[in-house]
Amino acid sequence: MKPEVVIVPCANYSEEEAGPALERVLGPLGGLDWVRPGMRIAIKVNLVTFAKPEKAATTHPGLLCALVKLLAARGADVVVGDSPGGLYNAAYVNRVYAATGMRAAEQAGGRLNQDFGEREARFPEGKVCRQFKYTAWLGDADAIINLCKLKTHGMMAMTCGAKNMFGSIPGTMKPECHFRYPDPRDFARMIVDLDEYFKPCLTIVDAVDCMEGNGPTGGTPRHMGALLAAESPHKADLVCAGLIGLKREEVPTLEAALERGLIPASAEGLTVEGDPAAFAIPDFQRITTGNSHLFQGDGKSLFGRVKGTVMNWALSQRPVVRKAECVGCGECRDVCPARAITMVDKKPRIDRKACIRCFCCQEFCPKSAMKVRRTAIAKLLDH
């Protein structure tokens, strides 16, 4: 029987290591036998920001090149791309390609997406997101491969397979999505809607060097030495959450996937080839968001609604600026979808009543000066 998730060791991103590791992780899933000459295959990478590969914020070009070579050898037309946070145009995205080392894909036999058009999608099957604009290049693909990075995330606790497809939304429209879905549960449902609309045929997780701490851009690289693959991004994510010590209920996208019957209640319900326990990092510095359904109340009774509101206020994380590290660039103010940040004496001031805790400010701070901070009550309850 074909496994649902495969995990194998991959010590580094060298050509000698990455290529064979990819073949090992894809083999039990049927390999790339489904690829036909002339197929246009979109590889959706994670290019969240300008970051060198060693920062572990983006998909590593070494792994990407190994995958491109395998696909090109089968005659596929391979296109690599993403819509980072920021302008979705040639000037901006090509700068991100250069900064993240994606140019290497061209030497490997692929090409970088240069179509910056947008299309309108209608998805009546969606739970919350039934109409949206997306990056046109994905619509031209015969198949999509989701090549994601395992990292912590301020709002979703973890970004991996499911969250990577948020890059299908053109850059400047991402803050609109945060404003439209301020509740982390609805935001997660929107992410799952995108996954269900695009249906990537394969999800490959770059967990060779992950990001812990103040992810998804300002954290610290942490070596795990693993590659994972699955046909379902949600099943891959369920295994990945366990690798970094997160419970299913702490990851809103996993709760949204469970709600639709896309995953079992725990990774024990999956057929996994390989030993996840051999790669798990118990002291991985993760972000516990406080977004668990345990803190939301039942939403039905008055007591339940009041309980949910109070617990959400008391236990949820919030962005806090570390002024000593802040250079006063104003990027956090500019990216905030709720317009909750103003600059006072060249430092950001957050209006807590307006803040929707989307963590865009933390995600896109170029100096990692914006941190995810736990409340004093949450810390006290830990003890």
NORLINVEN-V902707 format. One record per backbone hydrogen bond with DSSP energy under -0.5 kcal/mol. NH is the residue of the N-H (numbers start at 1). CO is the residue of the C=O. E is the energy in kcal/mol with one decimal. If there is no record, write none. Layout:
{{NH & CO & E} {NH & CO & E}}
This chain:
{{4 & 271 & -2.6} {5 & 271 & -1.7} {6 & 229 & -2.5} {7 & 273 & -2.4} {8 & 227 & -2.4} {10 & 225 & -2.0} {17 & 14 & -0.6} {18 & 14 & -3.4} {19 & 15 & -1.3} {21 & 17 & -1.8} {22 & 18 & -2.4} {23 & 19 & -1.9} {24 & 20 & -2.2} {25 & 21 & -2.3} {26 & 22 & -2.1} {27 & 23 & -1.7} {28 & 24 & -0.7} {29 & 26 & -1.2} {30 & 27 & -2.1} {31 & 26 & -2.9} {33 & 30 & -1.4} {35 & 32 & -1.7} {38 & 75 & -3.1} {39 & 36 & -2.2} {41 & 39 & -0.8} {41 & 77 & -2.4} {42 & 40 & -0.5} {42 & 143 & -2.5} {43 & 41 & -0.5} {43 & 79 & -3.1} {44 & 42 & -0.8} {44 & 145 & -2.7} {45 & 43 & -1.0} {45 & 81 & -1.6} {47 & 45 & -0.7} {51 & 49 & -0.8} {55 & 52 & -2.2} {56 & 53 & -1.8} {59 & 46 & -1.9} {64 & 60 & -2.1} {65 & 61 & -2.9} {66 & 62 & -1.6} {67 & 63 & -1.9} {68 & 64 & -2.8} {69 & 65 & -2.4} {70 & 66 & -1.5} {71 & 67 & -2.1} {72 & 68 & -3.1} {73 & 69 & -2.0} {74 & 71 & -1.1} {75 & 72 & -1.9} {76 & 71 & -1.9} {77 & 39 & -3.4} {78 & 76 & -0.9} {79 & 41 & -2.6} {79 & 77 & -0.5} {80 & 111 & -2.6} {81 & 43 & -1.9} {84 & 82 & -0.6} {85 & 48 & -1.3} {86 & 84 & -0.6} {89 & 87 & -1.0} {93 & 89 & -2.5} {94 & 90 & -2.2} {95 & 91 & -1.1} {96 & 92 & -1.6} {97 & 93 & -2.6} {98 & 94 & -2.1} {99 & 95 & -2.4} {100 & 96 & -2.3} {101 & 97 & -0.5} {101 & 98 & -0.8} {102 & 97 & -2.0} {103 & 97 & -0.7} {104 & 101 & -1.3} {105 & 102 & -2.1} {106 & 103 & -1.6} {107 & 103 & -0.7} {108 & 104 & -1.1} {109 & 106 & -0.7} {110 & 105 & -2.5} {111 & 78 & -1.8} {113 & 80 & -3.2} {116 & 114 & -0.8} {119 & 134 & -2.4} {121 & 132 & -3.5} {123 & 130 & -3.8} {126 & 123 & -2.3} {130 & 128 & -0.7} {132 & 121 & -1.8} {134 & 119 & -2.5} {135 & 168 & -2.4} {136 & 117 & -2.2} {138 & 135 & -1.3} {139 & 135 & -0.6} {139 & 136 & -0.9} {140 & 136 & -0.8} {140 & 137 & -0.6} {141 & 138 & -1.1} {142 & 40 & -2.8} {143 & 40 & -1.3} {145 & 42 & -3.1} {146 & 144 & -0.5} {146 & 202 & -3.0} {147 & 44 & -1.8} {147 & 145 & -0.9} {148 & 146 & -0.9} {148 & 204 & -1.9} {150 & 206 & -1.7} {151 & 149 & -0.7} {151 & 159 & -2.0} {152 & 211 & -1.2} {153 & 157 & -1.2} {157 & 153 & -1.5} {158 & 156 & -1.9} {159 & 151 & -2.5} {164 & 160 & -1.1} {165 & 161 & -0.6} {165 & 162 & -1.2} {166 & 163 & -2.0} {167 & 164 & -1.6} {168 & 165 & -1.8} {169 & 166 & -1.9} {173 & 170 & -2.0} {174 & 170 & -0.6} {174 & 171 & -1.5} {177 & 173 & -1.5} {178 & 174 & -1.9} {179 & 175 & -2.1} {180 & 176 & -2.3} {181 & 177 & -2.2} {182 & 179 & -0.6} {186 & 183 & -0.6} {187 & 183 & -2.6} {188 & 184 & -2.2} {189 & 185 & -2.0} {190 & 186 & -2.2} {191 & 187 & -2.0} {192 & 188 & -2.3} {193 & 189 & -2.2} {194 & 190 & -2.0} {195 & 191 & -2.2} {196 & 192 & -2.5} {197 & 193 & -2.0} {198 & 194 & -2.6} {199 & 195 & -2.5} {201 & 144 & -1.6} {202 & 144 & -1.0} {203 & 230 & -3.1} {204 & 146 & -2.9} {205 & 228 & -2.8} {206 & 148 & -2.8} {206 & 204 & -0.6} {207 & 205 & -1.2} {207 & 226 & -1.3} {210 & 222 & -3.1} {211 & 150 & -1.5} {212 & 220 & -2.8} {213 & 285 & -4.4} {215 & 213 & -2.2} {217 & 214 & -0.5} {218 & 214 & -1.3} {220 & 212 & -2.4} {222 & 210 & -2.3} {224 & 208 & -2.7} {225 & 208 & -2.4} {226 & 207 & -1.4} {227 & 8 & -2.4} {228 & 205 & -1.4} {229 & 6 & -2.0} {230 & 203 & -2.0} {231 & 4 & -0.6} {236 & 232 & -1.8} {237 & 233 & -2.2} {238 & 234 & -2.0} {239 & 235 & -1.5} {240 & 236 & -2.3} {241 & 237 & -2.7} {242 & 238 & -1.1} {243 & 239 & -1.4} {244 & 240 & -1.3} {244 & 241 & -0.6} {245 & 242 & -1.0} {246 & 241 & -2.9} {250 & 247 & -1.5} {251 & 248 & -1.8} {252 & 250 & -0.6} {254 & 251 & -1.0} {255 & 251 & -1.8} {256 & 252 & -2.3} {257 & 253 & -1.9} {258 & 254 & -2.5} {259 & 255 & -2.1} {260 & 256 & -0.9} {261 & 258 & -1.6} {262 & 257 & -2.7} {269 & 266 & -1.8} {270 & 267 & -2.0} {272 & 270 & -0.8} {273 & 5 & -2.6} {274 & 272 & -0.5} {276 & 274 & -0.6} {278 & 275 & -1.4} {279 & 276 & -1.9} {280 & 276 & -1.2} {281 & 243 & -2.8} {282 & 280 & -0.6} {284 & 281 & -1.7} {286 & 284 & -1.2} {287 & 157 & -0.6} {288 & 286 & -0.6} {289 & 287 & -0.8} {295 & 292 & -2.1} {296 & 293 & -1.4} {305 & 301 & -2.4} {306 & 302 & -2.7} {307 & 303 & -3.1} {308 & 304 & -2.5} {309 & 305 & -2.3} {310 & 306 & -2.7} {311 & 307 & -2.9} {312 & 308 & -2.2} {313 & 309 & -2.2} {314 & 310 & -2.6} {315 & 311 & -2.5} {316 & 312 & -1.7} {317 & 289 & -1.9} {318 & 373 & -1.8} {320 & 371 & -2.6} {322 & 369 & -3.0} {323 & 321 & -1.0} {325 & 322 & -1.8} {326 & 322 & -0.9} {334 & 330 & -2.2} {335 & 331 & -2.0} {336 & 332 & -1.1} {339 & 336 & -1.0} {342 & 349 & -2.1} {344 & 342 & -0.6} {344 & 347 & -3.3} {347 & 344 & -1.1} {349 & 342 & -3.2} {351 & 340 & -3.2} {351 & 349 & -0.5} {352 & 350 & -1.0} {354 & 351 & -0.6} {355 & 351 & -2.0} {363 & 359 & -2.5} {364 & 360 & -2.3} {365 & 361 & -0.7} {368 & 365 & -1.3} {371 & 320 & -3.2} {371 & 369 & -0.6} {373 & 318 & -2.8} {373 & 371 & -0.6} {378 & 314 & -0.6} {379 & 375 & -2.0} {380 & 376 & -2.3} {381 & 377 & -2.3} {382 & 378 & -1.3} {383 & 379 & -0.7} {383 & 380 & -1.1}}
